[in-house]
């Protein structure tokens, strides 16, 4: 047979097969989906898309979720109200007399180092929120030290404002030998925040520790405290201290964290992959085991393949898209946080630990305080604890360290604005935390 005849026959056969496939495909598809198994699969697909629609509404405050919506996540539903309460408190304090000298030792010393920023000065709201809502007895237990960390006090906009003396137990400035003061001026001039920030933190921590208070709390000057924060912080610190054995030491109690770093981390990809493969394998074993009990006609190879290669992987993908904090929500209380804690907005140290922290920071000299503390805690096997939900919110939109729109900025927000606790906004007006609060 000639090659030309062979080619024509092959072409004719191919055309006939294509024609038959076109004619029979609709019927095959109809028969496939008009069976109990077909309807079951269609129901799965429908439920899957309904789940996506549901999660896109319920998980839009979760920064670890693919359904996160910055418009809702960064909505200041509580912090705006709290900031208004704090600023109103400050305005009233402008007509108050300076605080009288303390007669008894404080239960807690709060130290705040502040420097002037371009634009808004958040320190007013910070101090106002820490003090507004305290009972008189609680206020008497606190020694508030405000450290204006500028060599020229008049460069700070709050310098000379009446409320500062009225609310602070002490208002500090640099009291240093001329040579050391000249070094600080050089750090200011060169904008060497990594060294000056560590120096200022150790300076105010040392001054606070000198009061002899059992608890020393250092707060950054661009934070807001929830109403009732003092009782919760002291109760948490006392619980940690009483539960520890003498052989186990703890470094700090964290009052602020951001959930953004509490999601699934890429370095654990092998662990996640192994678990996913395990779930698929377990599903296959269950179906094969069920088929051995007389369900061969129901659990066909097609069903087995569809479940293990389509349905189960799809559910696993949705599980990861939902977000770690939505699937495994944080529970209120005091928890150990040995990693992924950020940032340095508020720490409580015990009277025993504070001098050690001062010595460590003065030895290190350069860096970022929170990172230096984390490295030290990991090396020395010191416990790190956190109060959940967060007792503080970071409200600074401009950083005193510059780089507001560096490489880490996203969601059209500066680096400073991205340091945010999403759960803080779920407090109600009385300071009760309600995670079921509607999103709208």
Secondary structure, DSSP 8 states (H G I E B T S, - for coil): --HHHHHHHHHHHHHHHHHHHHHHHHHHHHHHHSSHHHHHHHHHHHHHHHHHHHHHHHTTT-TTSTT--HHHHT--TTHHHHHHHHHHHHHHHTTS------SS--SEEEEEEE---SS--THHHHHHHHHTT--HHHHHHEEEEEEE--SSGGGSTTTT-HHHHHH-SEEE-----HHHHHHHHHHHHHT-HHHHHHHHHHHHHHHHHTTT-SEEEEE-TTEEE-TTHHHHHHHHHHHHHHH--TT--EEEEES---GGGSS--GGGHHHHHHHHHHHHHHHHHHHHHHHTTT-TTTS-HHHHHHIIIIIHHHHHHHHHHH-HHHHS---SEEEE--SS----SEEEEEHHHHHHHHHHHHHH-SS-HHHHHHHHHHHHT-EEEEEES-SEEE--SS-TTS-TTSTT-BTTB-HHHH---SGGGGB-TTS-B-TT----
